Amino acid sequence: MSNPIISQVRLAIPPPGMCPHYWAHQEAMRLFAPGPDANRDFLYRLDADCLTALRPAGSSIREDNLVLPYRWPATAEERRFRLRANPTVTKFINGKSRRCDVAQCARNTAEQQERYADWLRRQGERHGFRPGEGGEAIRKYWRVRDGKREMSLVVVDFSGELEVTDAAAFRAGVVQGFGHGKAWGLGLLLC
């Protein structure tokens, strides 16, 4: 698997009245998609005015301020990480499949933190990493709107240390992204 690249671009503020998450999605597509009708082949996240994207190696460079190779941690090396994700489970309610926050029915903050830590551990088991103890999970709610459709997303910012246990599975997981909501800038794990 060739090494993907990280790009960082400074953005202006979104136009008044526009959903900032939809605006960031549009800007990411404008900057990093191979063409106007292309499928998204990259992950991104927005922190303040900095849009960070993980793109396949060999992607064309369009208006980038900074381009770096993704720095993979060595197996058994502990590294700091950041992950903004939509940690959900699928439940069947009234015969319909629904995505629900994994900590939806948590009775208190400690139980909520444990459910998010469990979700991250399960991601690690599938994708070749082990999160360290003492990581942080900060939950937020985003109201996102694209045109007429509006929805609410649970967004959790995970941070802490991780240890890579299977380099190939970890690389595949990072490139694929973690959780749902990738079109909204979720799922990108940065080390």
Rosetta blueprint (number, residue, H / E / L):
1 M L
2 S L
3 N L
4 P L
5 I E
6 I E
7 S E
8 Q E
9 V E
10 R E
11 L L
12 A L
13 I L
14 P L
15 P L
16 P L
17 G L
18 M L
19 C L
20 P H
21 H H
22 Y H
23 W H
24 A H
25 H H
26 Q H
27 E H
28 A H
29 M H
30 R H
31 L H
32 F H
33 A L
34 P L
35 G L
36 P L
37 D L
38 A L
39 N L
40 R L
41 D L
42 F L
43 L E
44 Y E
45 R E
46 L E
47 D E
48 A L
49 D L
50 C E
51 L E
52 T E
53 A E
54 L E
55 R E
56 P L
57 A L
58 G L
59 S L
60 S L
61 I L
62 R L
63 E L
64 D L
65 N L
66 L E
67 V E
68 L E
69 P E
70 Y L
71 R L
72 W L
73 P L
74 A L
75 T E
76 A L
77 E L
78 E E
79 R E
80 R E
81 F E
82 R E
83 L E
84 R E
85 A E
86 N E
87 P L
88 T E
89 V E
90 T E
91 K E
92 F E
93 I E
94 N L
95 G L
96 K E
97 S E
98 R E
99 R E
100 C E
101 D E
102 V L
103 A L
104 Q L
105 C L
106 A L
107 R L
108 N L
109 T H
110 A H
111 E H
112 Q H
113 Q H
114 E H
115 R H
116 Y H
117 A H
118 D H
119 W H
120 L H
121 R H
122 R H
123 Q H
124 G H
125 E H
126 R H
127 H H
128 G L
129 F E
130 R E
131 P E
132 G L
133 E L
134 G L
135 G L
136 E E
137 A E
138 I E
139 R E
140 K E
141 Y E
142 W E
143 R E
144 V E
145 R E
146 D E
147 G L
148 K L
149 R E
150 E E
151 M E
152 S E
153 L E
154 V E
155 V E
156 V E
157 D E
158 F E
159 S E
160 G E
161 E E
162 L E
163 E E
164 V E
165 T L
166 D L
167 A H
168 A H
169 A H
170 F H
171 R H
172 A H
173 G H
174 V H
175 V H
176 Q H
177 G L
178 F L
179 G L
180 H E
181 G L
182 K H
183 A H
184 W H
185 G L
186 L L
187 G L
188 L L
189 L E
190 L E
191 C L
